[in-house]
Amino acid sequence: MRENQLIEILQPSRYREFGYAILINNFEVKLRKYLQQYLILKFGDKVSEHIPSGILTHIKNEIEDTVISTDNIAEAFDTLYFDHLKEIASYKKNFESLNDFIGEVNVEQFRTLMIKLNFFRNKIAHVRHFSYYDFLEMIDHVNFLCNGVKSIGIREYIVDRKYYDEKIVIPPEFILQTLIINNLPVENYDFDGGFVGRKKELSELKLRLLTKRHWIFTVIGAGGVGKSAIALKTCYDILMDINSPFTAISWFSAKTNRLEEDGILNIKPDFSTFEELLIQLFELFLQDYETEMEVEIIQKKVYEYLENNCCLIVIDNLETVIQDNNLISFIKEIPPPSKLLITSRRGLGELERRIHVGDMEQNDAIILFRILSRVKKLPNLVNLKNEDIGELVNRVKNYPLLIKWSLGQVALGKPIEKSFSAILSGESEIAQFVFNDIYDLISENSKLILYSFIIGEDENMSKPILSKLTDLGDDDFFDAITELVRVSFILPSPEKIRDGFIEKYSILELTRGFIEFKLRKDVKNRKRIIKRKEELTSTIREHEKIRSILSDQLIDLGIETDDDKLAYEQVRVANNYIADKNFEFAETHFKEALKLSNKLAFVHREYSAFLYKKGDFTNAEKHGNKAIKLDPEAFDSWINIGRILINKQDYAKAKIMYQKALELNSNYLPIYNELGSILTKLGLYKDAENLFEQAINLKNPPNFRHLASVYCSRVYNARQRAESFRMKNDKLNQLNSLKNAYLMMDKAIGNPQIFLGNPSALTTERRNVILELGIAYWLIESNFEFSIDYIKRARKSFKIKKSDLIIEADRYSIIRSHYWEIKISLEKSKFQVLKSNQDFIKKLVLAQEMCRPIAYYRKKIDELLKNVHYIS
């Protein structure tokens, strides 16, 4: 019979009993005996040389004998703690002879699992609830360490059903009472199968609580993410730690409700005022409270106790009582060596050290799903494949409370698909439970930012974009974004780029549903933000420029010294001046940055880019090369030098620079575009096309301005390739290349997001393709109808009035289209024009007038018109 099947037949109340039987009565007894016999057989009376000195001292003190020999080794081993067995087994070369017991296990695995088993041993000894998950994990660890011939009996015991029918009695002398004063509540997560996952958060919190440097800590996260469970689990771990520095651990919950499967249940908090908390602390610590005692005396005695003892006070769900100023003052004045642990969705906002709790890791979420399904007696769900469970828990973002709630709905009879989808509705009880109270406490500016996440529609939003959508001033925006992070409505999601990060923020799906629900009611702000979004969309260049600037707003730039930090600030100020086109002041701040930190690659890289914009290519190249020397892994430094070489028309060397940049960052779309354009210049059209295709197929979320540029470059490459075929008199491939270019451009313009990325450039390139295709149809196929149709379409796409100012490139294209329409029409009619065809004669005059500004076409059109014969 398999272990899981045996666990099924056990009553939950017997997990602890059989934990004792397997771990202490079998594994520990047999490992102790095996080590004892091994040491006697191997070393005889020299056994003490193969026991660590600290353990040796312990044994001598316990058996009151100065020498350990074959005569007293059994007595000596009876005094050993479980942890001593681990140390002896892994001491010197002892571990090499442990194969007969543990099998093929390395020393690190052995030590890690022995530490975990010691945790379960202590849990059994301290009469703590021993959960299904505890029992299952303990059996897994014991099985892993019992793969030798000498431990086969332990494995047989675990799977033999007859032993599970026996009555197990844990000896009273095995049960330990903690010396730490405490009022910790029952570990309610154990009734749901046990505490699952969160190893990183548990480790970090315990480590911080045991440090001597700080005294106020906050476990912070969204409602229902598991803050209370993490805090309680850590408190119990400290309670069982024989090296714990605390003399007392007190727990006080300010929660006024909890979520059950059938709705939100109101509960009585442990305290609701500062005075009630003081009295309970007094009763726990000093135990001689009298009802007539004045509050000032109680407070004084509690403070004295906290000063003279290392106590841990836990306040669960602080936001419920955060308006009590006396309580907040008490928290801030907790005297060392005592410490305070808070769980909260918003925290104090000062003095505290924070431990942020986010979503669960998916593997842990799957385990939690299985355990809860077992507890709620849902066998069909217990037996689901990991992939199927993974899909379900992903729908609720691996969020513990959502998993528990959803499975509770299944247990009440709702279909699983409905239970794991309706959860994200903003109207749901779970959304109201998690967010409603805290939403009422945040500022109106904070609500604007939350609304912007909904209207902006991006999963991750950057500071500049949020700032633009909300239209808040710098100080107001900073205060609001700080508040939202503090209350866990949004989560910092820094995005790694180059040698640093950009600041972005994300929002949980459950949060999104709740905010959507609130936004539907707030018509005024909804209209306000939608209007701002429309303004941004209509000025898409500015929008995309903001997104590009983000690549320079780095947090981690290898900055180590104070001078580095000051230099970074100088560069940031310089870039602000560049944005305002104040190059003189920008130059001053760059030079100051170089004085402060001449060896910071970031400074040289930014200065090089600035000098390039100014047209100082010599110094731009000098600082660009210095940046590469200082930090050869920064891809944008190679781009800087590449652009300078392009300006010098040294395309071969520029190609090498961009290839290096691509090697360092294969996800940055502009590298593909600029390298492809270099290859076009070098006549390597097929290689360029391959790069452009790779750029378009990149999996990372597109920057549509960059993507629009790629399509323009790709079409230009196809046009240049067509021209190369023309030079070789390869008319078929010339025409095919232009047709391909036309199809590429239609695809780009047909995508609204790409088109809005750079509508002007895409329209111009499309016009060029249409015009060249029209000319080619005439020159290659003598297809007059196609040719004239395409040329007219090209010219009509300008939609320019006489009063409009147009750029020189557009003027050239208009003139060229007029010239070719007249040329093709005249060649078609063999230069014979009917005098009665006044419309065509007007076109001739207009074409002659249009061609005057450009000497080349003025001369060409004059030559054409000299050959015209007007006939009746």
C-alpha angles and dihedrals in degrees: 000000000000122000093245091055091051091050088054092060094048121094110235089240089064098053091093093048093053091041086061092045095051102035104033105022095042117016098035095041093049096043090050091050093045093053092046093052093043093054093047094048094043103040109012111191091357089070093116090067088066098051120083112257095240092055090044090057090049092052094048091051092049100046094032092229127121096208129055114207142153087279098061104022093102090056090044093053091049088066095055123111121225090255090055090061090057092050095047093046092053096040118117109315097337091105092062090069095048095085093096088062107032103022121210099355123133123228095253092053090047094051093045094051093044089056090051093047090050088056090055090045090055091047091055091045094051093054091243122157107275108210134206089253091051091051094046094048093045091053091049091053094046091049091050091054095045104068099117131093092252094057100043090107091063092055090048091051091054094055100037109102095202091071090055091062092057122099110246120204120193107216113244091231090062092058113093128205116211118238091211114100108234146155097197113162123237113284095253092186087069089067087060092055100281142295112308130200126323092122093150094051093045092050093047094047095048092047091051094046090053094050119100096215102078137029109190120065132173128200099207131188145112120303113282096014091119105266095140093046092051091049093047094046090051091050091053091047089053090045090058095043109105088206094053112138093207123103093187138020117194126188125198123175121204093186114134098186144017134201119249129178091261097046146290113328122203114228135185113254121227088241139356102186136044091244092056090051092050093052092050091049089050092050092048097045104031103019095203102095117157121196095230094057115121119242092238091057092047091050092049093050092046091051091049091051091049091050093050098041135045102242132170116214117193122198111189118205099007096181090074091066101022092114090067102100093191090056093048090049090051091051093050092049099049102142121230138277086040119080138206127219120195132187113203147143091227110017127202096295093225142053093011130113110223133219108193118211118203135165121326121258108261096242089055091046090054091050090048090050092053094046094048090046089054093047091048090047097243101145094171090061094044089060097049118121118259091246092056093047089046090056092051097047090045089060088063093039093249087288110163098215092046092051091050093045093047093050089047088057090051089051088053090057105266118137113261094236091056093043093055096045109039087056093088095058112121090221094057120114090239092057091048091047094050100042116014100086095044093044090060090056099054126091126259089247090056089052090053090057091049090050089051090061089058097044094038088056094202118129090220121033127195126221096250093051093047090047091052094048095049095039090214124156118254096259095044091047093049092050092048097047090047091052093050093051090047093054092042095239087128130024127218107245106181111197117219114232130164108319097341147016140273120222113249134158132214134197128216116246091239089052090049092054092049094048091047087055091051093044092056087063096045100072096165096056093039090058091044095055094041088055090051090049091052090051090052093047091051089053095044094157090064091045093053092042088060090052091050093048087059089074087069097048095087127169100191113046102148088273110163112150132055088248089056090053092049090048090052090053091051091053091048090053090046091054090051089055090049089054087054090047090241096138095166094062091040090056091052093054094046090054090049089052090052090051091052098046117006091169098056107107092204092064094051091044094053093042090051091053090049093050090049090056089050091052095246093132097165095059091037089059092046094054092039091057090047090054091052091049092051096043115012091174095067104099096198091063088062089048091054091056091043091057091050090052090049088055088053088049090238092139096164093060092039088056090057092051093051093045088056091049090051091050089055096044119019093172099062106100099201090064090062091047097049094041089049090052089052090052089051089055089050091051092247093133099159092050089048091051090052091053093048090050091051090051093052091049096050109133098216116098107280127247096218094206089057091043091053089053090052091054090049091050092045092053092045088052090053091050091050090048089052089052090052089053089050090054088053090047088241094146098171095056090041091059093041091052091053091047090052090049090052092051091048092052093047089054091052096046090045089063107077094204093052092043092053088050090075112346095171097053094043092049092049093049091047089051090052092051093049092049094048091045090053092051091046093051089059099041095043107029102016085230100161098180095050092042098052092041093055094044093050090048089052093052095042091054089072096068090190125161121212091253094055122106111229132187119253094250091056091046089053091051092050092050092046092052092050091049095050094045090055094042094051093043092051094046089049091053092039088243093298115133125185112234088221092059094090093164092060092044089054088052090053091052092045092049091050090050093046093049096053097088093062115056095207095056093036088059093044095049091047089054090051094048092050088064096051116117116200111211133187 
